[in-house]
Amino acid sequence: MKADTHPDYHEITVVMTDGTEYKTRSTWGKEGDVMKLDVDSKSHPAFTGGSAKVVEKGQLSKFENRYGNLFGGDSK
């Protein structure tokens, strides 16, 4: 087996956008480095449902305008 073919796998600290921290193992950086996240699951709209809900409402109204009473429901 060839020597030095695998990256160094070590422990780092990840800091979330709200300041909470956790330790994980990674090939990023060096042993003991701190990764500060700009976007994570606590702040991104895709996870929190922020602006994604507005898009869903827009898509629903577009569908209703286009197809109206297609499935027998009440049309507006």
N, C-alpha and C positions, 0 to 999 in steps of 0.2 A: 504494500500500500504506500502511496506517495506521502511524504511528509509535508506539513503545512498546506494542505488542500482545503481544510475546513476553517471558517472564520472563528475568531475568538468569541465565545459565548459566556457572558458574565452578567453580574447583577447591576441594575441601574435603578434610579428612583424616578418615577413619573409624577409630575405635579399637574393636577387637573386645573381647569379654569377657575374653579371655586376655591382653590388652595389646598384641597385634600391631596394626600400623597399615597402612593403605594409602591412597593418594590416588585420588580419583575426581572426576568432574565432576557437578554437581548444581545444582538450582534452590533447594535448601535453604540457609538462612542467607546469609552473606556470604562473599566471597573469603577463603580462609585459615581459616575456622571449623573447629572440631573437633567431630565428632559421636561421642559415646561411647554405645555400644550396651549396653542392659541384657540383651537376649536376642539371640542370633545362632545361626547354624548349628552352632557348636561347643558350644553349651550347651543348646539346646532339645531336649526329648525326641523331638519329631517327626523331627529329623534324626539324633540320636544313638542312637535305638532304646531309650531308657530305659524309661519307664513304658508306652510303646506296646506293648512285648513282653508285658507283663502283660495288657493289654487283649486282645491277639491270643489268648493262652492262654485267657483267660476266654471269648472268643467261640467258640474251638474246642471247649472242654468243653461249652458250652451247646448247640452244634450236635450234638455226639456224644450228649449226654443226650436231646436232642429226637428225633433221627433214627436213632440207634443204628447198626444194620448195614445201612443203606439201600443202600450201594454195594458190599456184599460183603466189606468189610474186617473185621478182628477187632473185636468189640465188647468193651468192658471191663466 
